Amino acid sequence: MAALLASAAAGGAAQAASSSLTVTTLGRHGVKVATTVTVVAVPSGQTYRIASGKRLSLAAGRYIAMTDIWEHGTEGLGTDTIGAQVVRVSGSTSVTLDARKGKPVKMSLDTPADVTGPPRISAQVCAAVSNMPDAFSAGGWNYQGALYAIPNSSKLLQFGYMAQWTGKDSYVAVKNATGIPTAPSATYKRSGLATVHFSVRSGTEMGEQVHTALQAEPKVDDCTTDLMADVRDENGPYTATVHVTPGTWQPRDDISGSDGTGVSGGFPKVRTLKATQNFTQYFGRAVWSPMHYLPMVAQHEVAFIPGAMIGDPDVGADDADTTKETVVLTKGSTTVKKQTLTQWGTGDAEFVAGIHSAGWYQLTVDAHRYHPGITFPAGMLSSRVTLDWHFKADPAKSMVAPVFLTRFLPTGLNSRNQAAPSSTTTVDVSAGRGSQGPDLRFTTVTAKAVKVWSSADGGKTWKAATVRHSGSTWQATVHNPASGAVALRSEVTDAAGDRSVETVYRAYAIG
């Protein structure tokens, strides 16, 4: 039932070991219990892991010893006692962490009637050294009434704990303390919580099972950093609601394939939530499309990184799915370079082609989802994306090409990213420029015209959609077929004649 969360990050060469430390761990009945002990040097943060009762050779000095004393119980139940002690090591030094001194960790909430069990509590003690209070920790989880902590007032320690109550909704409270309190407890009211709604859709992911969670991410790292509350772990689509203490939270999802192997997932934007605030985190909304990189011109070359070609815009470019793509650069009727790349297992593969004269160039990219060893779900959406950029380039001038990436967001789809048969769908369309960093000139380019087409036969034929400009976005009216899937294509042009064409095949389904 318990999970050891100890981490070790040894740093630098150890000093000459002239002394030793032996840590004995006793259970709640006074009997020795075998544990893994994390030992951290003060103030360097050099870290060791050793079995309890074993002698650890060390240089003389001050250290922190910490562990989770987990004891088996009857019928699979057991207890966790988290403890730490600051000790000065000189010669042969021994210290005992005694679970009998542990005090129960308690968190209370005015839970609704559908919450019938005690909260699940995750807790850890951290060595607050080297300006990294969350870097060295030991801890575990258990249900309230079976989790204890040994008090210690040292300012070299922090204690973080998170409680989760589960009913129709989940309720999560998190707290950090300097030292380990003599009575680690906290009381909360539902009226003071914020609310996060998880909306998980299906059809776009490389796998079907979606594990969603919330992690504590305080603005200044402390011992609650990355304590995690599970939300749901099952096949999409689904919705879930979590009520949390105000603060900064990181939503996340992890996607598993048909064999249970993790294939994707990611970390959306960290959210700072106030009391009573409501926020919805989407995962898997159609349409998945290119999100980040644009062609670059520098040092007599055109370069392009075809990463983030197919990804969830609600999650972010850093967590896009892996792809395999063919990239072609042409000038007029001349092919400058053609190359097939894969983002699987290689990081960001890069296309680079030398150019020798100024003029109009065309860069095309044909990207497909690619993940060796897994079977994609039947009917997966956004399975293929193409880009066709037409822009003027001068080998003597460095710049980010004046082209665009399109974001399609169909409205009115159901939780499986389906539109009703023979219906009409409004697709919000935005033309963005991504971000390439400060190294190259990033010119301001304004979209002059946006056109949109749809296809019901996989791109064999296309129908123009009616497009209306509204503020910084456009709305396209798409007439849906009776069955199958819809592909979307956009063309964005500027006043100078630069043109960006983007196509997403199987953008959304009909059902």
C-alpha positions as CSV (number, residue, x, y, z in Angstrom):
1,M,0.0,0.0,0.0
2,A,2.8,2.4,0.7
3,A,5.2,3.8,-1.9
4,L,8.7,4.9,-1.1
5,L,9.3,8.3,-2.7
6,A,12.9,8.7,-1.7
7,S,15.1,10.3,-4.3
8,A,18.9,10.4,-4.5
9,A,20.9,13.0,-6.4
10,A,24.6,12.6,-5.6
11,G,26.5,15.7,-6.5
12,G,30.3,16.2,-6.6
13,A,33.0,14.1,-5.2
14,A,32.7,13.0,-1.6
15,Q,35.1,14.1,1.0
16,A,37.4,11.6,2.6
17,A,35.2,9.2,4.7
18,S,36.7,9.4,8.1
19,S,33.5,8.6,10.1
20,S,30.3,6.6,9.7
21,L,26.6,6.7,10.2
22,T,24.2,3.8,11.0
23,V,20.5,4.5,11.0
24,T,18.2,2.0,12.8
25,T,14.4,2.2,12.1
26,L,11.9,0.9,14.5
27,G,8.2,0.2,13.8
28,R,5.2,1.2,15.8
29,H,5.6,-1.8,18.0
30,G,9.3,-1.1,18.8
31,V,10.6,-3.8,16.5
32,K,13.3,-3.2,13.9
33,V,11.9,-2.6,10.4
34,A,14.0,-2.7,7.2
35,T,13.8,0.5,5.3
36,T,15.8,2.5,2.7
37,V,17.2,5.6,4.3
38,T,18.1,8.8,2.4
39,V,21.1,10.6,3.9
40,V,21.8,14.2,2.8
41,A,24.9,16.2,3.6
42,V,24.4,19.7,5.0
43,P,24.8,22.2,3.3
44,S,26.1,20.6,0.0
45,G,23.1,18.4,-0.6
46,Q,25.2,15.4,-1.5
47,T,22.9,12.4,-1.2
48,Y,23.2,8.7,-0.3
49,R,20.8,5.9,-0.1
50,I,21.4,3.0,2.3
51,A,19.6,0.1,4.0
52,S,18.7,0.7,7.6
53,G,21.1,-0.9,10.0
54,K,24.0,-0.7,7.6
55,R,27.1,1.4,8.2
56,L,27.6,4.3,5.8
57,S,31.1,5.7,5.6
58,L,31.0,9.5,5.6
59,A,33.2,12.5,6.1
60,A,32.6,14.1,9.5
61,G,29.9,16.8,9.4
62,R,26.2,17.4,9.6
63,Y,23.7,15.2,7.8
64,I,19.9,14.6,7.5
65,A,18.6,11.0,7.7
66,M,15.1,10.4,6.5
67,T,12.8,7.6,5.6
68,D,9.3,6.1,5.4
69,I,8.9,3.3,7.9
70,W,6.3,1.0,6.3
71,E,4.9,-1.9,8.2
72,H,2.7,-4.7,6.9
73,G,-0.6,-5.1,8.6
74,T,-3.4,-7.7,8.5
75,E,-5.4,-8.3,5.3
76,G,-3.0,-6.3,3.3
77,L,-3.3,-3.1,5.4
78,G,-0.3,-1.4,6.9
79,T,1.0,1.8,8.3
80,D,3.5,4.5,7.1
81,T,5.6,6.6,9.5
82,I,7.6,9.3,7.9
83,G,10.6,10.6,9.9
84,A,13.8,12.5,9.7
85,Q,16.6,13.5,12.0
86,V,19.5,16.0,11.8
87,V,22.6,14.4,13.1
88,R,26.3,15.5,13.5
89,V,28.5,12.6,12.4
90,S,31.8,12.2,14.1
91,G,33.5,8.9,14.4
92,S,31.1,6.0,14.5
93,T,27.7,7.6,14.9
94,S,24.3,5.9,15.3
95,V,20.8,7.3,15.2
96,T,17.3,5.7,15.6
97,L,14.1,6.7,13.8
98,D,11.3,5.4,16.0
99,A,7.9,5.1,14.5
100,R,6.3,5.0,18.0
101,K,7.0,8.7,18.2
102,G,4.9,9.3,15.1
103,K,1.8,11.5,15.2
104,P,-1.1,11.0,12.9
105,V,-1.4,13.2,9.8
106,K,-4.9,14.6,9.7
107,M,-6.7,16.7,7.2
108,S,-10.4,17.5,7.5
109,L,-13.0,18.8,5.1
110,D,-16.8,19.2,5.2
111,T,-17.2,16.5,2.7
112,P,-20.6,15.8,0.9
113,A,-22.6,12.7,1.6
114,D,-21.2,10.8,-1.4
115,V,-17.7,10.8,0.2
116,T,-17.9,7.8,2.5
117,G,-14.2,6.8,3.1
118,P,-11.2,8.5,4.7
119,P,-8.9,10.6,2.6
120,R,-5.9,9.2,0.8
121,I,-2.9,11.2,2.1
122,S,0.5,11.5,0.3
123,A,3.2,13.0,2.4
124,Q,7.0,13.6,2.3
125,V,9.8,15.1,4.3
126,C,12.3,17.1,2.4
127,A,15.9,18.3,3.2
128,A,15.8,22.1,2.8
129,V,19.4,22.5,1.7
130,S,21.2,23.9,-1.3
131,N,18.3,26.2,-2.0
132,M,16.3,23.2,-3.3
133,P,13.8,22.3,-0.6
134,D,12.1,19.7,-2.8
135,A,15.2,18.0,-4.2
136,F,15.9,15.4,-1.5
137,S,12.9,13.6,0.0
138,A,11.4,10.5,1.5
139,G,7.8,9.7,1.9
140,G,4.8,7.5,1.1
141,W,1.0,7.4,1.0
142,N,-1.7,5.8,3.0
143,Y,-5.3,6.4,4.2
144,Q,-5.9,8.7,7.1
145,G,-5.5,6.8,10.3
146,A,-2.6,4.8,8.9
147,L,-0.1,7.6,8.1
148,Y,2.1,9.1,10.8
149,A,5.0,11.6,11.0
150,I,7.7,12.0,13.6
151,P,7.8,15.6,14.8
152,N,11.0,17.6,14.3
153,S,11.3,21.4,14.6
154,S,14.5,21.7,12.5
155,K,14.4,24.4,9.9
156,L,16.5,22.2,7.7
157,L,13.4,20.1,7.1
158,Q,10.1,20.7,5.3
159,F,7.0,18.5,5.4
160,G,4.5,18.5,2.6
161,Y,1.2,16.6,2.6
162,M,-1.8,16.2,0.3
163,A,-5.2,14.7,1.0
164,Q,-7.7,13.5,-1.5
165,W,-11.3,12.7,-0.8
166,T,-13.2,10.7,-3.4
167,G,-17.0,10.7,-4.2
168,K,-18.8,11.8,-7.2
169,D,-16.2,14.5,-7.4
170,S,-12.7,14.6,-5.9
171,Y,-11.5,17.1,-3.2
172,V,-7.8,17.8,-2.8
173,A,-6.0,19.8,-0.1
174,V,-2.3,20.4,0.1
175,K,-0.1,22.0,2.8
176,N,3.6,22.7,3.4
177,A,5.3,23.2,6.8
178,T,8.8,24.1,8.0
179,G,9.9,21.2,10.1
180,I,7.6,18.3,10.9
181,P,4.8,19.7,13.1
182,T,4.0,18.2,16.4
183,A,0.4,17.8,15.2
184,P,0.4,17.7,11.4
185,S,-3.1,18.7,10.5
186,A,-5.3,21.1,8.6
187,T,-8.9,21.9,8.2
188,Y,-10.6,23.1,5.0
189,K,-14.1,24.2,3.8
190,R,-15.5,23.3,0.4
191,S,-16.6,26.9,0.1
192,G,-13.0,28.0,-0.1
193,L,-11.9,25.6,-2.8
194,A,-11.3,26.2,-6.5
195,T,-12.7,23.8,-9.1
196,V,-10.9,22.1,-12.1
197,H,-13.1,20.3,-14.6
198,F,-11.3,17.7,-16.8
199,S,-12.9,17.2,-20.2
200,V,-11.2,14.2,-21.9
201,R,-12.3,13.5,-25.5
202,S,-11.5,10.5,-27.6
203,G,-10.4,10.0,-31.2
204,T,-7.3,12.1,-31.3
205,E,-5.0,10.3,-29.0
206,M,-2.4,7.6,-30.0
207,G,-3.9,5.4,-27.3
208,E,-7.3,5.0,-25.7
209,Q,-6.6,4.9,-22.0
210,V,-6.0,8.4,-20.5
211,H,-4.6,8.8,-17.0
212,T,-5.3,12.3,-15.8
213,A,-3.9,13.9,-12.6
214,L,-3.2,17.2,-10.8
215,Q,0.2,18.1,-9.4
216,A,0.9,20.8,-6.9
217,E,3.3,23.3,-8.4
218,P,3.9,26.2,-6.0
219,K,5.5,29.3,-7.5
220,V,8.4,28.8,-5.1
221,D,9.4,25.2,-4.8
222,D,8.7,23.6,-1.5
223,C,8.0,20.1,-0.1
224,T,4.6,19.9,-1.8
225,T,6.1,20.3,-5.3
226,D,4.9,17.5,-7.6
227,L,2.7,15.8,-5.0
228,M,0.1,14.3,-7.3
229,A,-3.6,13.6,-7.0
230,D,-5.0,11.0,-9.5
231,V,-8.1,12.1,-11.3
232,R,-9.1,9.2,-13.5
233,D,-7.4,6.4,-15.4
234,E,-9.6,4.8,-18.0
235,N,-10.6,4.9,-21.6
236,G,-11.9,8.2,-22.9
237,P,-14.1,10.0,-23.3
238,Y,-14.9,11.1,-19.8
239,T,-15.3,14.1,-17.6
240,A,-14.2,14.6,-14.0
241,T,-14.3,17.4,-11.4
242,V,-11.7,18.1,-8.8
243,H,-12.1,20.8,-6.1
244,V,-8.7,22.0,-4.9
245,T,-7.2,24.4,-2.3
246,P,-6.3,27.7,-4.0
247,G,-2.8,27.8,-5.4
248,T,-0.8,26.8,-8.4
249,W,-1.6,23.5,-10.1
250,Q,-0.2,21.5,-13.0
251,P,-2.8,19.3,-14.9
252,R,-1.3,16.3,-16.8
253,D,-2.3,13.3,-18.8
254,D,-0.6,10.1,-19.7
255,I,-1.8,8.0,-22.6
256,S,-1.5,4.2,-22.9
257,G,-1.8,2.0,-26.0
258,S,-3.8,-1.1,-26.3
259,D,-1.0,-3.1,-24.5
260,G,-0.8,-0.7,-21.6
261,T,2.4,0.9,-22.8
262,G,2.7,4.6,-22.4
263,V,2.7,6.3,-25.8
264,S,2.2,10.0,-25.2
265,G,0.8,12.6,-22.8
266,G,1.9,15.9,-21.5
267,F,1.8,18.8,-19.1
268,P,-0.5,21.8,-20.1
269,K,0.0,25.3,-18.7
270,V,0.4,25.6,-15.0
271,R,-2.7,27.3,-13.5
272,T,-3.0,29.6,-10.6
273,L,-6.4,29.2,-9.1
274,K,-8.3,31.3,-6.6
275,A,-11.0,30.3,-4.1
276,T,-14.3,29.6,-5.9
277,Q,-12.7,29.9,-9.4
278,N,-13.8,27.4,-12.1
279,F,-11.5,26.2,-14.8
280,T,-11.8,23.5,-17.5
281,Q,-8.8,21.6,-18.8
282,Y,-9.4,19.9,-22.1
283,F,-7.5,16.9,-23.4
284,G,-7.9,15.5,-26.9
285,R,-10.1,18.2,-28.5
286,A,-10.0,18.2,-32.3
287,V,-8.2,19.4,-34.2
288,W,-4.6,18.3,-33.6
289,S,-2.2,20.2,-35.9
290,P,1.2,21.9,-36.2
291,M,1.8,24.2,-33.2
292,H,5.3,25.7,-33.1
293,Y,8.1,25.7,-35.7
294,L,8.4,27.9,-38.8
295,P,11.0,27.9,-41.6
296,M,14.1,29.9,-40.8
297,V,16.6,31.6,-43.2
298,A,20.1,32.2,-42.0
299,Q,23.7,31.7,-43.2
300,H,22.7,30.9,-46.8
301,E,20.4,28.1,-45.6
302,V,16.7,27.4,-45.1
303,A,16.2,25.3,-42.0
304,F,13.1,23.7,-40.5
305,I,12.5,21.6,-37.4
306,P,9.4,19.4,-38.1
307,G,8.7,18.8,-34.4
308,A,5.2,19.5,-33.0
309,M,3.6,18.7,-36.3
310,I,0.7,16.8,-34.7
311,G,-0.2,17.7,-31.1
312,D,-2.9,18.8,-28.7
313,P,-3.0,22.6,-28.6
314,D,-4.7,22.4,-25.2
315,V,-1.5,20.7,-23.9
316,G,1.3,22.4,-25.8
317,A,4.0,22.0,-28.4
318,D,6.5,20.4,-26.0
319,D,4.3,17.3,-25.7
320,A,3.3,16.8,-29.4
321,D,3.1,13.2,-30.7
322,T,6.0,11.7,-32.7
323,T,5.8,11.9,-36.5
324,K,7.5,10.8,-39.6
325,E,7.6,13.4,-42.4
326,T,8.9,14.2,-45.9
327,V,10.2,17.7,-46.3
328,V,10.9,19.2,-49.7
329,L,12.3,22.7,-50.6
330,T,11.9,23.9,-54.2
331,K,12.7,27.1,-56.1
332,G,10.5,27.3,-59.2
333,S,10.7,23.9,-60.9
334,T,14.0,23.0,-59.2
335,T,14.1,20.7,-56.2
336,V,16.7,22.1,-53.8
337,K,16.5,19.2,-51.3
338,K,14.1,16.4,-50.3
339,Q,14.5,14.5,-47.0
340,T,12.5,12.1,-44.9
341,L,12.8,12.6,-41.1
342,T,11.4,11.0,-38.0
343,Q,11.0,12.5,-34.5
344,W,10.9,9.1,-32.9
345,G,13.9,8.5,-30.6
346,T,16.0,11.3,-32.2
347,G,14.8,14.4,-30.5
348,D,14.2,17.3,-32.9
349,A,15.4,16.2,-36.3
350,E,16.2,19.1,-38.6
351,F,15.9,19.8,-42.3
352,V,18.6,22.1,-43.6
353,A,19.1,23.1,-47.3
354,G,21.6,25.5,-48.7
355,I,20.3,28.3,-51.0
356,H,22.4,30.6,-53.3
357,S,20.0,33.2,-54.7
358,A,17.2,35.4,-53.6
359,G,13.7,34.5,-54.8
360,W,10.5,32.7,-54.1
361,Y,10.9,29.3,-52.4
362,Q,8.3,26.6,-51.5
363,L,8.7,24.3,-48.5
364,T,6.3,21.4,-48.2
365,V,5.9,19.0,-45.3
366,D,3.9,15.8,-45.3
367,A,3.7,14.4,-41.7
368,H,2.2,11.2,-40.4
369,R,1.8,9.9,-36.9
370,Y,4.6,7.5,-36.2
371,H,5.3,5.3,-33.2
372,P,7.1,2.0,-33.7
373,G,5.7,-1.0,-31.9
374,I,2.1,0.2,-31.2
375,T,-1.2,-0.3,-33.0
376,F,-3.0,3.0,-33.4
377,P,-6.7,3.1,-32.4
378,A,-9.1,2.4,-35.3
379,G,-10.3,5.7,-36.9
380,M,-7.7,7.9,-35.1
381,L,-8.2,11.6,-36.0
382,S,-5.5,14.0,-37.2
383,S,-3.5,11.1,-38.6
384,R,-1.8,13.1,-41.3
385,V,-0.9,16.8,-41.7
386,T,0.6,18.7,-44.6
387,L,2.1,22.2,-44.9
388,D,2.8,24.1,-48.0
389,W,4.7,27.4,-47.5
390,H,5.5,29.8,-50.3
391,F,7.7,32.7,-49.3
392,K,10.5,35.0,-50.5
393,A,14.0,34.4,-49.1
394,D,17.4,36.1,-49.5
395,P,20.4,33.9,-48.5
396,A,22.2,37.1,-47.2
397,K,19.3,38.0,-44.8
398,S,18.4,36.1,-41.7
399,M,14.8,35.9,-40.7
400,V,11.9,33.7,-39.7
401,A,9.9,33.0,-42.9
402,P,6.8,35.3,-43.1
403,V,4.3,32.4,-43.0
404,F,1.7,31.0,-40.6
405,L,0.4,28.0,-38.8
406,T,-3.4,27.5,-38.6
407,R,-5.3,26.4,-35.6
408,F,-8.7,24.8,-36.3
409,L,-11.2,24.5,-33.5
410,P,-14.6,23.0,-34.6
411,T,-17.5,23.9,-32.3
412,G,-20.4,21.7,-31.3
413,L,-18.6,18.3,-31.5
414,N,-19.5,15.6,-29.1
415,S,-17.1,13.9,-26.6
416,R,-15.9,11.7,-29.4
417,N,-15.0,14.6,-31.6
418,Q,-18.0,13.8,-33.9
419,A,-20.4,16.2,-35.6
420,A,-23.9,15.1,-36.4
421,P,-24.5,13.5,-39.8
422,S,-25.4,16.0,-42.6
423,S,-25.1,18.9,-40.1
424,T,-23.3,22.2,-40.3
425,T,-20.2,22.9,-38.2
426,T,-18.6,26.3,-37.4
427,V,-14.9,26.0,-37.3
428,D,-12.9,28.7,-35.5
429,V,-9.7,29.4,-37.5
430,S,-6.7,31.4,-36.2
431,A,-3.4,32.1,-38.0
432,G,-0.4,32.2,-35.7
433,R,3.3,32.7,-36.1
434,G,4.6,30.4,-33.4
435,S,7.8,31.3,-31.5
436,Q,11.4,30.7,-32.6
437,G,13.4,32.4,-29.8
438,P,15.5,35.5,-30.0
439,D,18.2,34.4,-32.4
440,L,16.5,35.3,-35.7
441,R,14.6,38.3,-36.8
442,F,10.9,37.6,-36.1
443,T,9.0,40.0,-38.4
444,T,5.5,41.1,-37.8
445,V,3.3,39.6,-40.5
446,T,-0.4,40.3,-40.9
447,A,-2.8,37.8,-42.5
448,K,-4.6,39.6,-45.4
449,A,-6.9,36.8,-46.4
450,V,-8.0,33.4,-45.1
451,K,-9.7,30.7,-47.1
452,V,-11.0,27.3,-45.9
453,W,-12.0,24.1,-47.6
454,S,-13.4,20.8,-46.4
455,S,-13.2,17.3,-47.9
456,A,-15.4,14.3,-47.2
457,D,-13.4,11.8,-49.3
458,G,-10.0,12.0,-47.7
459,G,-8.8,14.9,-49.8
460,K,-9.8,13.7,-53.3
461,T,-12.2,16.6,-53.7
462,W,-12.6,19.9,-51.8
463,K,-15.5,22.2,-51.1
464,A,-15.0,25.9,-50.3
465,A,-16.4,27.0,-46.9
466,T,-18.0,30.3,-46.2
467,V,-15.5,32.3,-44.1
468,R,-16.3,35.3,-41.9
469,H,-13.6,37.5,-40.3
470,S,-14.3,38.3,-36.6
471,G,-11.6,40.2,-34.7
472,S,-8.3,38.3,-34.7
473,T,-10.0,35.0,-35.9
474,W,-12.1,33.6,-38.7
475,Q,-15.2,31.4,-38.6
476,A,-15.7,28.9,-41.4
477,T,-19.0,27.2,-42.0
478,V,-18.5,23.6,-43.1
479,H,-21.3,21.4,-44.4
480,N,-20.8,17.9,-43.1
481,P,-21.3,14.6,-45.0
482,A,-23.7,11.8,-43.8
483,S,-20.8,9.7,-42.5
484,G,-17.0,9.3,-42.4
485,A,-14.7,12.1,-41.4
486,V,-13.9,15.6,-42.5
487,A,-10.5,17.0,-43.7
488,L,-9.8,20.7,-43.3
489,R,-7.6,22.9,-45.4
490,S,-6.7,26.6,-44.9
491,E,-4.9,29.1,-47.1
492,V,-3.4,32.2,-45.4
493,T,-1.9,35.0,-47.5
494,D,-0.3,38.4,-46.6
495,A,0.0,41.6,-48.6
496,A,3.5,40.6,-49.9
497,G,2.2,37.4,-51.5
498,D,3.6,34.9,-49.0
499,R,1.2,31.9,-48.8
500,S,0.6,29.3,-46.1
501,V,-1.5,26.2,-46.9
502,E,-2.2,23.7,-44.1
503,T,-4.2,20.5,-44.4
504,V,-5.4,18.2,-41.5
505,Y,-6.8,14.9,-42.7
506,R,-9.5,13.3,-40.6
507,A,-9.8,16.5,-38.6
508,Y,-13.0,15.4,-37.0
509,A,-15.5,12.5,-37.4
510,I,-19.2,12.2,-38.2
511,G,-21.2,10.1,-35.9
